[in-house]
Amino acid sequence: MSLAGHLYRLQQLDLELHRQQQELGEIERQLSDTEALVAAEARLASLRARLEDARKSLRNSEWELDDLQEKVKQIGNRLYGGTTKNPKELVNLELELKAFKGQIKPKEDALLRLMGQAEEAEFEVSACTEELDRLKQEWEDRQATMGRKKDEIVTALARLSEDRDSLVMQVTPEALNVYERTRLARGQAVVKVERGKCRGCHITVPTSQWQKARSGDLIQCSSCNRILYLE
């Protein structure tokens, strides 16, 4: 294989190394991406706090209603039990009983609203819990799949690096320096000559240049400075 041929092969290895490294970077990004999980966990925590508040309000409302009903019962016993004889006191008990009874309906309505809020909060917590479980399962599946893919790429990168090191040993330091400088400046360091034209800049290559390149000399395009390679 000619010197340009070795450099062309080196370029193919470098391109594949770059591609695999980019894919590895994307896989590592996906493996560390817990944004959806964190957001779902935060939402679930918020909903659970809301549910706890709703249950607390519901319990307080139930206690208040029970207390009110107990007061109505006690006043009714005093009013109708025959133990109270004083007319003025009886009148006051009737007024007090009426006032407490008037509070029962609003308390019952408030209790019903709080029950509805608690049920809604329970439903949202249940739905969010299911969603979080689904996201966790997807994350675990992705970890397994991406983990295997990462191992494959790491193995491939190691093999490509070994192939590159072996190929570099077959190239002179001067030629390798030209290759690296051209790759840095142009991105693509080695290009084929097809139908007498440089595939890098599409300019016609003088016959003397591509003939030298074909014979194995390291020739650079006079237009784009890329290394010319003829199969």
C-alpha positions as CSV (number, residue, x, y, z in Angstrom):
1,M,0.0,0.0,0.0
2,S,1.3,3.5,-0.9
3,L,2.0,6.1,1.7
4,A,-1.1,8.0,0.6
5,G,-3.0,4.8,0.9
6,H,-1.9,4.3,4.5
7,L,-2.9,7.9,5.3
8,Y,-6.3,7.3,3.6
9,R,-6.8,4.2,5.8
10,L,-5.7,6.2,8.8
11,Q,-8.3,8.8,8.0
12,Q,-11.0,6.2,7.7
13,L,-10.0,5.0,11.2
14,D,-10.0,8.5,12.6
15,L,-13.5,9.2,11.1
16,E,-14.8,6.0,12.6
17,L,-13.2,6.7,16.0
18,H,-14.8,10.2,16.0
19,R,-18.2,8.7,15.1
20,Q,-18.0,6.0,17.8
21,Q,-16.8,8.6,20.4
22,Q,-19.7,10.8,19.5
23,E,-22.1,7.9,19.9
24,L,-20.5,7.0,23.2
25,G,-20.9,10.6,24.4
26,E,-24.6,10.4,23.5
27,I,-25.1,7.1,25.3
28,E,-23.4,8.4,28.4
29,R,-25.7,11.5,28.3
30,Q,-28.7,9.2,28.1
31,L,-27.4,7.0,30.9
32,S,-27.1,10.0,33.2
33,D,-30.3,11.7,32.1
34,T,-32.7,11.5,35.0
35,E,-34.5,14.8,34.3
36,A,-37.9,13.1,33.7
37,L,-37.6,10.9,36.8
38,V,-36.6,13.9,39.0
39,A,-39.5,15.9,37.7
40,A,-42.0,13.1,38.3
41,E,-40.6,12.5,41.8
42,A,-40.9,16.2,42.6
43,R,-44.5,16.2,41.3
44,L,-45.4,13.1,43.3
45,A,-44.0,14.7,46.5
46,S,-46.0,17.8,45.9
47,L,-49.2,15.8,45.3
48,R,-48.6,13.8,48.4
49,A,-48.2,16.9,50.4
50,R,-51.4,18.3,48.9
51,L,-53.2,15.0,49.7
52,E,-51.9,15.1,53.3
53,D,-53.2,18.7,53.6
54,A,-56.6,17.6,52.2
55,R,-56.9,14.7,54.6
56,K,-55.9,16.9,57.5
57,S,-58.6,19.5,56.5
58,L,-61.1,16.7,56.1
59,R,-60.3,15.3,59.6
60,N,-60.6,18.7,61.2
61,S,-63.9,19.3,59.4
62,E,-65.2,15.9,60.6
63,W,-64.2,16.7,64.2
64,E,-65.9,20.1,64.0
65,L,-69.1,18.6,62.6
66,D,-69.0,15.8,65.3
67,D,-68.5,18.5,68.0
68,L,-71.3,20.6,66.6
69,Q,-73.7,17.6,66.5
70,E,-72.7,16.6,70.0
71,K,-73.5,20.2,71.2
72,V,-76.9,20.0,69.5
73,K,-77.5,16.7,71.2
74,Q,-76.6,18.0,74.6
75,I,-78.6,21.2,74.3
76,G,-81.6,19.1,73.0
77,N,-81.3,16.8,76.1
78,R,-81.3,19.8,78.4
79,L,-84.1,21.5,76.5
80,Y,-86.4,18.5,76.2
81,G,-85.2,16.3,79.0
82,G,-87.3,18.0,81.6
83,T,-84.3,18.9,83.8
84,T,-84.5,22.6,82.9
85,K,-87.5,24.5,84.4
86,N,-86.5,28.1,84.2
87,P,-88.4,29.8,81.3
88,K,-85.7,32.2,80.5
89,E,-83.1,29.5,80.4
90,L,-85.4,27.4,78.2
91,V,-85.7,30.3,75.8
92,N,-81.9,30.7,75.7
93,L,-81.4,27.0,75.1
94,E,-83.9,27.2,72.2
95,L,-82.0,30.1,70.7
96,E,-78.6,28.3,71.2
97,L,-80.0,25.1,69.7
98,K,-81.3,27.0,66.7
99,A,-77.9,28.7,66.2
100,F,-76.0,25.4,66.3
101,K,-78.4,23.6,64.0
102,G,-78.0,26.5,61.5
103,Q,-74.3,25.7,61.4
104,I,-74.7,22.0,60.6
105,K,-75.7,22.4,57.0
106,P,-72.8,24.6,56.0
107,K,-70.5,22.3,57.9
108,E,-71.9,19.3,56.0
109,D,-71.5,21.1,52.7
110,A,-67.9,22.0,53.5
111,L,-67.2,18.4,54.5
112,L,-68.5,17.2,51.2
113,R,-66.3,19.6,49.3
114,L,-63.3,18.5,51.3
115,M,-64.1,14.9,50.7
116,G,-64.2,15.6,46.9
117,Q,-60.8,17.4,47.2
118,A,-59.3,14.5,49.1
119,E,-60.6,12.0,46.5
120,E,-59.2,14.1,43.7
121,A,-55.9,14.4,45.4
122,E,-55.8,10.6,46.0
123,F,-56.6,10.0,42.3
124,E,-53.8,12.3,41.2
125,V,-51.3,10.7,43.6
126,S,-52.3,7.3,42.2
127,A,-51.9,8.4,38.6
128,C,-48.6,10.1,39.3
129,T,-47.3,7.0,41.1
130,E,-48.2,4.9,38.1
131,E,-46.4,7.3,35.8
132,L,-43.3,7.4,38.0
133,D,-43.3,3.6,38.1
134,R,-43.5,3.5,34.3
135,L,-40.7,6.1,34.0
136,K,-38.5,4.1,36.4
137,Q,-39.1,0.9,34.4
138,E,-38.2,2.7,31.1
139,W,-35.1,4.2,32.8
140,E,-34.0,0.7,34.0
141,D,-34.6,-0.8,30.6
142,R,-32.7,2.0,29.0
143,Q,-29.8,1.6,31.5
144,A,-29.6,-2.1,30.5
145,T,-29.8,-1.5,26.8
146,M,-27.5,1.5,26.7
147,G,-25.1,-0.2,29.1
148,R,-24.7,-3.1,26.7
149,K,-24.3,-0.7,23.8
150,K,-21.7,1.3,25.7
151,D,-19.7,-1.8,26.4
152,E,-19.8,-2.7,22.7
153,I,-18.6,0.8,21.7
154,V,-15.8,0.8,24.3
155,T,-14.6,-2.5,22.9
156,A,-14.8,-1.1,19.4
157,L,-12.9,2.0,20.3
158,A,-10.1,0.0,21.9
159,R,-9.8,-2.1,18.7
160,L,-9.9,0.9,16.5
161,S,-7.2,2.6,18.6
162,E,-5.0,-0.5,18.3
163,D,-5.5,-0.5,14.6
164,R,-4.6,3.2,14.4
165,D,-1.5,2.7,16.5
166,S,-0.4,-0.2,14.3
167,L,-1.0,1.9,11.1
168,V,0.8,5.0,12.5
169,M,3.9,2.8,12.9
170,Q,3.8,2.2,9.1
171,V,3.9,6.0,8.3
172,T,6.9,8.3,8.5
173,P,6.8,11.0,11.1
174,E,7.0,13.6,8.3
175,A,4.0,12.2,6.5
176,L,2.0,11.9,9.7
177,N,2.8,15.5,10.5
178,V,1.5,16.6,7.1
179,Y,-1.6,14.5,7.7
180,E,-2.4,15.9,11.1
181,R,-1.8,19.5,10.0
182,T,-4.0,19.1,7.0
183,R,-6.7,17.4,9.0
184,L,-6.7,20.2,11.5
185,A,-6.9,22.8,8.8
186,R,-9.3,21.1,6.4
187,G,-11.1,18.5,8.4
188,Q,-10.5,15.9,5.6
189,A,-6.8,15.4,5.0
190,V,-6.7,12.8,2.3
191,V,-9.0,12.8,-0.8
192,K,-9.2,10.6,-3.9
193,V,-8.4,11.8,-7.4
194,E,-11.2,10.7,-9.7
195,R,-11.4,11.5,-13.4
196,G,-8.4,13.8,-13.0
197,K,-10.1,15.9,-10.3
198,C,-9.4,16.4,-6.6
199,R,-12.5,15.2,-4.7
200,G,-11.8,17.8,-2.0
201,C,-12.0,21.0,-4.1
202,H,-13.2,19.5,-7.5
203,I,-10.3,21.2,-9.3
204,T,-8.5,19.4,-12.1
205,V,-5.2,18.0,-10.9
206,P,-2.2,18.5,-13.2
207,T,-1.2,15.2,-14.8
208,S,2.3,15.3,-13.4
209,Q,0.8,15.6,-9.8
210,W,-1.6,12.7,-10.0
211,Q,1.0,10.5,-11.8
212,K,3.4,11.1,-8.9
213,A,0.6,10.4,-6.4
214,R,-0.1,7.2,-8.2
215,S,3.5,6.2,-8.1
216,G,3.4,6.5,-4.3
217,D,4.8,10.0,-3.6
218,L,3.1,12.1,-1.0
219,I,1.5,14.8,-3.2
220,Q,-0.8,17.6,-2.0
221,C,-3.4,19.3,-4.1
222,S,-2.1,22.7,-5.3
223,S,-5.5,24.2,-4.8
224,C,-6.8,22.9,-1.4
225,N,-3.5,21.4,-0.1
226,R,-5.2,18.1,0.7
227,I,-3.2,14.8,0.3
228,L,-4.0,13.2,-3.0
229,Y,-4.8,9.4,-3.2
230,L,-5.2,7.3,-6.2
231,E,-6.3,3.6,-5.8
